Amino acid sequence: MGELDDFADQLERLTGDPLADAVRGHVRVVSASEPTGRARYQACNLDVVVEAAEIPPVTVSTEVVTTRKHWPRVGMILPARISVSDPTHMDVDWDALAR
């Protein structure tokens, strides 16, 4: 890790950021709501399994607002940062839906 990464980690801990102890992992989509209507952006309700080397797998319900074109599908795996102390706190790379 570089000096800037060390500083960012220290700042997260000092400010009580719930992701201060986050590790790299991923989430696996196990259920996703279907889009409704014709609105361009809609909320998708998801159940994901949070997985990282330091954390036992746990299922978490979450939500993402996205387009029909980039709608999450069951089985997708997305990169995420996951809190070791509370895996329900996660920062999913939702931009990966568009890649």
N, C-alpha and C positions, 0 to 999 in steps of 0.2 A: 504494500500500500504506500501511496505517496503522502507527502506532507499535507496536501490539501484534503485527502481522504481522512487522514487522522484528525485534522481540525474539524471536519464535518461530523465525524463520529462523536467527538467530544461535545460539540454544540448540540447534537441530538440528545445526548445524555443529560446535559445541563438544562435543557428546556423541557425535559420530561416527554420527549417524543416517543410515542408507543412503538416506533420502529427503530429505536436506538440500538437494540440488540439484534436487528434483522440480519438474516443470512440469505444468500441466494438459493433459490429453489424454483419450484414451478407449481402451477395449479392445473389440475386435470378436470375438465368440464364433465360432470356426470348427469346433469339435467339443465335444460334451458327452456324458458317459456317461448312460445311462438309469437311472432310479430302479429299485431292486430291493426286493422285499418290501413290507411294509406299514408299516415304521417311519415315524413322523411326520417326523423329521429325518434326512437322509442326506447323505453326502458326494458331491458331483458333481465328477468329474475333468474338467477343461476344457483345451482349447488355445485361446488367445486371441492375436490380433494386437494388439500394443501400438502405438498411433499417437499422435504429437504432432508439432507443427510442427518442433521442435528435434531430433527423433529419427527415424532411418530405421525403417520398420516392421520389427518382429521378432516371431516366434512364441514364446510362452511357455506352458509347462504349469503349471497351478495347480489349486487345489481350493477349493470353497466348501461349507459345510454349510448346507442350506436345506430347505424343505418341498417336497413334490411340487407344490403350488399355485404356488410361485415358482421352479420349476426353470428354469435357463437354457436358451435355445434357440439353435441355430445362426443366426447373422445378427444377434443382439441386439448393441446397442452400449451400453456402460456407461461413465459418466464415471470418470476415474481420475487420480491423481497419479502421475507416472512419473519415475524417476531418470534424468537425462540421462547420467550416467557409467555406469550399469548398468541398462538397461531391464527386467531381470528383477526389479528391486525396484520394486514398484508398490503403491499403495493404491487398490483398486477400490471404488467406491461400491456395495457389494452391496445396500444398501437400495433401490437403483433397481429391483431385481427385483420389488419389491412395488408399485411405482408404475405 
